[in-house]
Amino acid sequence: KIPLGTQLQSFNASVYAGNPELCGLPLPNKCPDEESTPLPGRNDGANTLEDEDDQFMTLGFYVGLILGFFVGFWGVCGTLMLNRSWRHGYYNFLTGMKDWLYVTAALNIAKLQKFRN
């Protein structure tokens, strides 16, 4: 029997010619222990419950993503809009970080230029 779900079904049936004991897809002769084998990748309605579960999980993912974005966004921006001392502290922190980054970059560039000359 040729195993299902592998790359063996992608081969042409002529590859298996000369071996009369083989059965299953892609060969035309069916194995004696199976009634009918569904074609791989074909949906005969057997997986509708799984498809509905996948659709529910996908919908839940996007709903959670959107809710998380809004809670995070308004948690930060709303707090900064409503609390004046936090807003000033946050923007002072950003200004300090910008100044530190500028000074560090300027010093490193000066060191590199001194090293090159």
N, C-alpha and C positions, 0 to 999 in steps of 0.2 A: 504494500500500500504506500502511495506517495503521501507524505505528511502534508497536512493543510497549514496555511498561514505562513509558509516559507516562500523563498524565491523559486522553489521548484515548479510552481504553477506558471511562472512566467516563461518557462522553456516551451519550445514547440513540441508537439507530441511525437514528431519524428525522431527526437533525441532518444526517446525510450524504445525505439523500434528494436526488435530482436530479443526482447525480454517479455515473454508471454505471461510471466507470473505477476507482473506489475498491474496495479489497478488504481483507480481514482483519478481525480483531475490532474492534468489536462487530457488524460487518455479517455477514449470513448467508452471503454469497458468499466463498469462499476464493480466495486468490491462486493462480495457476497454478503457481508455483514451489515451493509448500509443500504437503506431504501433509496434515498435521494440525497445527494450532497448539494447544498446551496453553493452558488458561485461565490468566490471570495469578493468582498466589496459590494455585494448585492444585498439590499435591504428588503426582506420580504415581510416586514411588519413585525418581526420577532424582537427587534431591538427598540420598539417604540417607548417602552418604559425607561430604558436607559437613555434614550434621546430626550425624553421629558425631564429626567433627572439632570442631564447635562445642561438643558436649557434653563432649568431652575437654578442650578449652580452658577451659570453665566450671568443670569439676571441678578442674583444675589451679590455676585462679585461687583458688578457695575453699580448697583445701588449702594453697597458699602463703600465703594471708591468715591462716589459723589458725596455721600454723607460725611465721610472722613475728610474730604477736601474742605467742605464748608465748615465743619466743626474746627478743623485746624486753622483755616484762614481767619474765621471770625474770632477764634480763641486768641490769636495773636493780634490781629488788626483791631478787633473790638476792644481788647484790653488797652492797647496803645491809644485808641481814640478816646476812651472814657477816663483813663487814669493819667493825669497830667504828669505826675512825678515819674511814673514808669516811662512815659513817652520821652521826657527829657533825658532820663538815664539811658534809655536805649539809643537815642540819637547821639548822646555824648560818647557812648561806647563805640558806635560806628565811626564817629569822627576821630576818636583816639586810634582805632584800628587802621583807618585810612592814613593818618599821620605816621604811625609806626611803619606801615608797609612802604610808604613813600621814602622815609628816612632810611630804612633797611635796603631798599632797592638802590637808592642814590649812593649809599656807602659801598655796596657790593660792586656797582658799576665803576665807582672811583677806584676801588682796589683792582678790578680787572684792567682798567686803563693804565694804572700805574705798573701793573705786572707786564703788560704788553710793551711798554716803552722802556 
